[in-house]
Amino acid sequence: MGKSKQQSVKLPKLNLKYTIGIVAALVAAIYIISATQYTFLDFATILGFIIIGAISRIPERFAPISIGIELISVFTFVSAIKYSPLVGALVGVAAFTISGYYTFYGPQDILVADIGFIVFAFLAPIMFAFFGGNIGFAAIALTLTYDIITGIFYYFGGHGFIGVARFTAVHTTANFFIISYLGARLLGI
């Protein structure tokens, strides 16, 4: 066995490019939410979902692969059910885009995931109703739908089949437990 080379991992410096992206995402969120009939508490909750969801992906910065455990999915699901699919899509897209600045994803990966979160948000109320309010089955169906959509793009974009399958297995299992328990609490189910 040879010596392993110790590597240090640094968070990127917050430069103008990152600041503009983060501010633009938050301004878009504020504009869309303020144009609706939501209260300040709803607005603060949605903004909290975006920020906490983005922060939940920071551990991926230190991992050599995509982990598949995050809170963006649960907040997208809860927002889509509690407020509307549009708000759910906004939460998913804003949180993933902001977190993309701190992970190893490129712009094309962020775009693919954003499309996945838009589909996820608009299907959330449909799947929740289809499964008779069973949040666990809805979580599995939504996560598999998201992973199939994004997995196809990632596979043909150069990611290996094993990596996509591993991500799907971990992501589906994690989302089942996170959405079933945390999502149910946030929805008051």
NORBEL-V645038 format. One record per helix or strand of 2 or more residues. SS is the DSSP state (A for helix, B for strand). FROM is the first residue (numbers start at 1). LEN is the number of residues. If there is no record, write none. Layout:
{{SS,FROM,LEN} {SS,FROM,LEN}}
This chain:
{{A,16,19} {A,40,16} {A,58,5} {A,72,11} {A,85,16} {A,107,24} {A,135,22} {A,161,27}}
